[in-house]
Amino acid sequence: MNDTSHITITRNPSQAVASVVKLFGFRVRGNTVYVFFSGLVAGVLCAIAAYPIHILFAGIMMIVPPVLSVVFIRRFVADKPRAFFWFYLDEKLQGIFLRKPKRQGGNYAPAS
């Protein structure tokens, strides 16, 4: 009798897709990192613009845009499907009342 040996398939360790990164402990798509970095740059620019007014105001303005970018990422990007922000914006601007009404089942016979 011939003994058949089973084939052993070695699996690669779990790998994250190249376009998914971890930002502050939650997984986001790679392009979302640019939203956070744009918040950092906007914070620096706001601080530069607010510096002639008052140094404390400049410090507050330096923190606000990065915090807003993190809030945006948490609300619209993290654990949401792709293009969720555009869906949310469409629902807020048009709403369910401006959409074409859906028919409620049943057979519709043409009027004769």
N, CA and C of each residue as an Amber inpcrd file, in Angstrom:
protein
   336
   0.8320000  -1.1770000   0.0000000   0.0000000   0.0000000   0.0000000
   0.8770000   1.2400000   0.0000000   0.3980000   2.1930000  -0.6940000
   1.1150000   3.4600000  -0.7320000   0.5430000   4.3950000   0.3260000
   1.4290000   4.9530000   1.1180000   0.9920000   5.9490000   2.0940000
   1.0540000   7.3150000   1.4370000  -0.0730000   8.0160000   1.4650000
  -0.0970000   9.3690000   0.8990000   0.0920000  10.3690000   2.0290000
   0.9520000  11.2970000   1.7900000   1.1730000  12.3320000   2.8050000
   0.3890000  13.5810000   2.4050000  -0.1120000  14.2430000   3.3900000
  -0.8820000  15.4600000   3.1430000   0.0550000  16.6020000   2.7940000
  -0.4370000  17.4840000   1.9620000   0.3390000  18.6580000   1.5900000
   0.1590000  19.7130000   2.6790000   1.2500000  20.2590000   3.1320000
   1.2030000  21.3070000   4.1430000   1.3470000  22.6550000   3.4500000
   0.3670000  23.4940000   3.6510000   0.3760000  24.8210000   3.0460000
   0.7570000  25.8210000   4.1240000   1.8580000  26.4860000   3.9140000
   2.2720000  27.5000000   4.8810000   1.5850000  28.8060000   4.5320000
   1.0640000  29.4360000   5.5390000   0.3420000  30.6920000   5.3320000
   1.2160000  31.8600000   5.7640000   1.0490000  32.9300000   5.0620000
   1.7620000  34.1420000   5.4290000   1.1310000  34.7190000   6.6870000
   1.9090000  35.4050000   7.5000000   1.2860000  36.0630000   8.6600000
   0.3120000  37.1280000   8.1910000  -0.6180000  37.4170000   9.0420000
  -1.6300000  38.4060000   8.6350000  -0.9460000  39.7290000   8.3330000
  -1.2940000  40.2770000   7.2080000  -0.6730000  41.5130000   6.7620000
  -1.7580000  42.5490000   6.5200000  -1.4450000  43.7620000   6.8480000
  -2.3640000  44.8500000   6.5530000  -2.1760000  45.2590000   5.0990000
  -3.2500000  45.6290000   4.4960000  -3.1710000  46.1080000   3.1240000
  -2.3200000  47.3770000   3.1230000  -1.5920000  47.6000000   2.0780000
  -0.6730000  48.7370000   2.0350000  -1.3950000  50.0650000   2.1910000
  -2.6510000  50.1350000   1.8020000  -3.3550000  51.4110000   1.8690000
  -4.0560000  51.6220000   3.2070000  -3.9050000  50.7060000   4.1590000
  -4.5350000  50.8480000   5.4680000  -3.4400000  51.0780000   6.5020000
  -3.5920000  52.1250000   7.3030000  -2.6160000  52.4440000   8.3380000
  -3.3520000  52.6430000   9.6590000  -2.5920000  52.6330000  10.7440000
  -3.1740000  52.9120000  12.0530000  -2.8390000  54.3420000  12.4430000
  -3.8660000  55.0870000  12.7920000  -3.7100000  56.4720000  13.2080000
  -4.4160000  56.6320000  14.5450000  -3.6430000  56.8980000  15.5940000
  -4.1800000  57.0370000  16.9530000  -4.9620000  55.8110000  17.3920000
  -4.5290000  54.6420000  16.9710000  -5.1330000  53.4060000  17.4460000
  -6.3200000  52.9120000  16.6380000  -6.7400000  53.5990000  15.6050000
  -7.8310000  53.0840000  14.7670000  -7.3630000  53.0240000  13.3200000
  -7.9030000  52.0360000  12.6110000  -7.4590000  51.7840000  11.2370000
  -8.1790000  52.7070000  10.2650000  -7.3860000  53.3440000   9.4230000
  -7.9350000  54.2280000   8.3970000  -7.2350000  53.9410000   7.0790000
  -7.8600000  54.3430000   5.9970000  -7.2200000  54.2100000   4.6970000
  -6.0500000  55.1730000   4.6080000  -5.0830000  54.8240000   3.7870000
  -3.8340000  55.5700000   3.7230000  -3.9920000  57.0330000   3.3810000
  -4.9390000  57.3730000   2.5300000  -5.1120000  58.7740000   2.1280000
  -5.6570000  59.6350000   3.2620000  -6.2200000  59.0180000   4.2860000
  -6.7760000  59.7740000   5.4040000  -5.6820000  60.4470000   6.2130000
  -4.4970000  59.9050000   6.1730000  -3.3830000  60.5130000   6.8920000
  -3.1590000  61.9370000   6.3830000  -3.4180000  62.1640000   5.1110000
  -3.2630000  63.5050000   4.5530000  -4.2590000  64.4840000   5.1610000
  -5.4370000  64.0070000   5.5490000  -6.4100000  64.8750000   6.2040000
  -5.8440000  65.3430000   7.5460000  -5.2210000  64.4240000   8.2810000
  -4.6420000  64.8000000   9.5650000  -3.4650000  65.7610000   9.3820000
  -2.5890000  65.4700000   8.4310000  -1.4570000  66.3610000   8.2010000
  -1.9020000  67.7280000   7.6890000  -2.9740000  67.7720000   6.9190000
  -3.4890000  69.0720000   6.4960000  -4.0440000  69.8450000   7.6920000
  -4.5970000  69.1310000   8.6820000  -5.0260000  69.7890000   9.9160000
  -3.8460000  70.3670000  10.6790000  -2.7270000  69.6240000  10.6900000
  -1.5260000  70.1600000  11.3420000  -1.0130000  71.4090000  10.6380000
  -0.9710000  71.3690000   9.3140000  -0.4890000  72.5290000   8.5490000
  -1.4420000  73.7130000   8.7240000  -2.7340000  73.4390000   8.6950000
  -3.7090000  74.5170000   8.8940000  -3.5720000  75.1140000  10.2940000
  -3.2560000  74.2870000  11.2780000  -3.0490000  74.7980000  12.6340000
  -1.8710000  75.7420000  12.7090000  -0.7840000  75.3800000  12.0480000
   0.3890000  76.2660000  12.0400000   0.0750000  77.5680000  11.3100000
  -0.6110000  77.4810000  10.1800000  -0.9570000  78.6980000   9.4390000
  -1.9250000  79.5860000  10.2260000  -2.8740000  78.9830000  10.9230000
  -3.8010000  79.7630000  11.7440000  -3.0650000  80.4310000  12.9080000
  -2.0950000  79.7110000  13.4760000  -1.3140000  80.2960000  14.5660000
  -0.4840000  81.4730000  14.0770000   0.0800000  81.3400000  12.8960000
   0.8600000  82.4510000  12.3360000  -0.0420000  83.6550000  12.0850000
  -1.2500000  83.4070000  11.5890000  -2.1760000  84.5120000  11.3190000
  -2.6920000  85.1300000  12.6120000  -2.8420000  84.3450000  13.6710000
  -3.4080000  84.8600000  14.9210000  -2.3470000  85.4270000  15.8610000
  -1.0880000  85.2170000  15.5700000  -0.0200000  85.6730000  16.4720000
  -0.0200000  87.1850000  16.7020000  -0.2460000  88.0080000  15.6800000
  -0.2640000  89.4610000  15.9630000  -1.3910000  89.8810000  16.9030000
  -2.4440000  89.0990000  16.9990000  -3.5640000  89.4600000  17.8780000
  -3.1940000  89.1910000  19.3330000  -2.8640000  87.9140000  19.6340000
  -2.4760000  87.5430000  20.9980000  -1.8140000  86.1780000  20.9660000
  -0.8530000  85.9790000  21.8370000  -0.1060000  84.7230000  21.8410000
  -0.9890000  83.5520000  22.3040000  -1.8820000  83.7690000  23.2590000
  -2.7750000  82.6880000  23.7100000  -3.7790000  82.3120000  22.6180000
  -4.2650000  83.3230000  21.9190000  -5.1710000  83.0540000  20.8050000
  -4.4680000  82.2500000  19.7100000  -3.1960000  82.5580000  19.4750000
  -2.4150000  81.8030000  18.4920000  -2.2330000  80.3550000  18.9440000
  -2.0120000  80.1600000  20.2440000  -1.8830000  78.7970000  20.7610000
  -3.1630000  78.0030000  20.6100000  -4.2970000  78.6360000  20.8380000
  -5.5900000  77.9600000  20.6680000  -5.8220000  77.6400000  19.1880000
  -5.4950000  78.5910000  18.3380000  -5.6990000  78.3820000  16.9000000
  -4.7670000  77.3170000  16.3310000  -3.6600000  77.0670000  17.0170000
  -2.7560000  76.0210000  16.5530000  -3.3140000  74.6370000  16.8730000
  -4.1260000  74.5140000  17.9030000  -4.6550000  73.2190000  18.3380000
  -5.9830000  72.8780000  17.6620000  -6.7840000  73.8730000  17.3380000
  -8.1440000  73.6310000  16.8360000  -8.1830000  72.8510000  15.5130000
  -7.4590000  73.2180000  14.4490000  -7.5710000  72.4610000  13.1960000
  -7.1510000  70.9880000  13.2850000  -6.0680000  70.6260000  13.9900000
  -5.7810000  69.1860000  14.1090000  -6.8670000  68.4270000  14.8680000
  -7.4340000  69.0470000  15.8780000  -8.5190000  68.3920000  16.6220000
  -9.7360000  68.2070000  15.7160000 -10.0530000  69.2260000  14.9270000
 -11.1750000  69.1000000  13.9860000 -10.9190000  68.0300000  12.9340000
  -9.6690000  67.8940000  12.4910000  -9.3690000  66.8550000  11.5080000
  -9.5120000  65.4610000  12.1280000  -9.1170000  65.3080000  13.3880000
  -9.2880000  64.0100000  14.0600000 -10.7660000  63.7050000  14.2610000
 -11.5540000  64.7090000  14.6240000 -12.9980000  64.5120000  14.7750000
 -13.6140000  64.1120000  13.4330000 -13.1920000  64.7610000  12.3580000
 -13.6890000  64.4170000  11.0230000 -13.3360000  62.9740000  10.6700000
 -12.1050000  62.5730000  10.9570000 -11.6800000  61.2070000  10.6500000
 -12.4860000  60.2040000  11.4630000 -12.6750000  60.4700000  12.7440000
 -13.4300000  59.5430000  13.5960000 -14.8900000  59.4490000  13.1530000
 -15.4550000  60.5520000  12.6980000 -16.8850000  60.5540000  12.3570000
 -17.1700000  60.0000000  10.9680000 -16.3190000  60.3040000  10.0010000
 -16.6550000  59.9790000   8.6230000 -15.7500000  58.9420000   7.9660000
 -14.6230000  58.5980000   8.5590000 -13.6820000  57.7270000   7.8630000
 -13.4570000  56.4140000   8.5970000 -13.1700000  56.4640000   9.8800000
 -12.8060000  55.2610000  10.6330000 -13.9970000  54.3040000  10.7100000
 -13.7810000  53.0790000  10.2810000 -14.8020000  52.0160000  10.3030000
 -16.0460000  52.3690000   9.5030000 -15.8970000  53.1540000   8.4800000
 -17.0030000  53.4910000   7.5910000 -16.6480000  53.0340000   6.1780000
 -17.6480000  52.7770000   5.3390000 -17.3340000  52.4060000   3.9490000
 -16.7530000  53.5890000   3.1760000 -16.1440000  53.2630000   2.0780000
 -15.5380000  54.3050000   1.2390000 -16.6190000  55.2750000   0.7540000
 -16.3070000  56.5340000   0.6910000 -17.1960000  57.6160000   0.2410000
 -18.3860000  57.8160000   1.1720000 -18.2420000  57.4810000   2.4640000
 -19.3280000  57.6970000   3.4180000 -19.5940000  59.1830000   3.6060000
 -18.5550000  60.0240000   3.5740000 -18.7450000  61.4620000   3.7450000
 -19.6400000  62.0300000   2.6600000 -19.4410000  61.6010000   1.4070000
 -20.2660000  62.1190000   0.3140000 -21.7030000  61.6360000   0.4500000
 -21.9060000  60.4170000   0.9410000 -23.2520000  59.9180000   1.2090000
 -23.9110000  60.7480000   2.3040000 -23.1770000  61.0230000   3.3770000
 -23.6950000  61.8150000   4.4880000 -24.0550000  63.2250000   4.0170000
 -23.1640000  63.8210000   3.2280000 -23.4080000  65.1670000   2.7190000
 -24.6210000  65.2050000   1.7950000 -24.7680000  64.1910000   0.9600000
 -25.9140000  64.1030000   0.0590000 -27.2080000  63.9730000   0.8500000
 -27.1930000  63.1680000   1.9080000 -28.3940000  63.0050000   2.7250000
 -28.7490000  64.2920000   3.4570000 -27.7320000  65.0270000   3.9160000
 -28.0040000  66.2710000   4.6310000 -28.5080000  67.3650000   3.6970000
 -27.9750000  67.4270000   2.4800000 -28.3810000  68.4850000   1.5600000
 -29.7050000  68.1950000   0.8730000 -29.9360000  66.9440000   0.5230000
 -31.1730000  66.6170000  -0.1910000 -32.2000000  65.9860000   0.7290000
 -31.7810000  65.0820000   1.5630000 -32.6990000  64.4540000   2.5010000
 -33.5900000  63.4280000   1.8300000 -34.3700000  62.7580000   2.6500000
 -35.2500000  61.7170000   2.1190000 -36.5060000  62.3080000   1.5010000
 -36.8200000  63.5570000   1.8210000 -38.0660000  64.1350000   1.3190000
 -37.9540000  64.6210000  -0.1190000 -36.7590000  64.8810000  -0.5960000
 -36.5910000  65.3570000  -1.9570000 -36.3190000  64.2370000  -2.9430000
 -36.2400000  63.0400000  -2.4760000 -35.9730000  61.9090000  -3.3490000
 -37.2710000  61.4100000  -3.9890000 -37.1170000  60.7180000  -5.0860000
 -38.2620000  60.1320000  -5.7620000 -38.8820000  59.0790000  -4.8530000
 -40.1730000  59.1480000  -4.6010000 -40.7870000  58.1830000  -3.6880000
 -40.7450000  56.7670000  -4.2660000 -40.5310000  55.8280000  -3.3830000
 -40.5190000  54.4350000  -3.8120000 -41.9360000  53.8930000  -3.7560000
 -42.2530000  53.0360000  -4.7100000 -43.6020000  52.4710000  -4.7490000
 -43.7590000  51.4270000  -3.6670000 -44.9270000  51.3640000  -3.1450000
 -45.2390000  50.4100000  -2.0960000 -45.8040000  49.1420000  -2.7140000
 -45.0620000  48.3040000  -3.2900000 -45.5250000  46.9960000  -3.7880000
 -46.8760000  47.0470000  -4.4950000 -47.3410000  45.9420000  -4.9710000
 -48.6350000  45.8840000  -5.6320000 -48.4890000  45.9750000  -7.1370000
 -49.5440000  45.6240000  -7.8140000 -49.5420000  45.6610000  -9.2800000
 -50.2450000  46.9380000  -9.7300000 -49.6100000  47.6330000 -10.6170000
 -50.1870000  48.8560000 -11.1400000 -50.6020000  48.6020000 -12.5790000
 -51.9110000  48.6790000 -12.8020000 -52.4140000  48.4820000 -14.1600000
 -52.5440000  49.8440000 -14.8260000 -52.1680000  49.9260000 -16.0810000
 -52.3060000  51.2060000 -16.7720000 -53.7720000  51.5820000 -16.9390000
 -54.0380000  52.8600000 -16.8200000 -55.4060000  53.3240000 -16.9970000
 -55.7860000  53.2570000 -18.4540000 -56.9970000  52.7940000 -18.7330000
 -57.4130000  52.7070000 -20.1270000 -58.5510000  53.6320000 -20.4220000
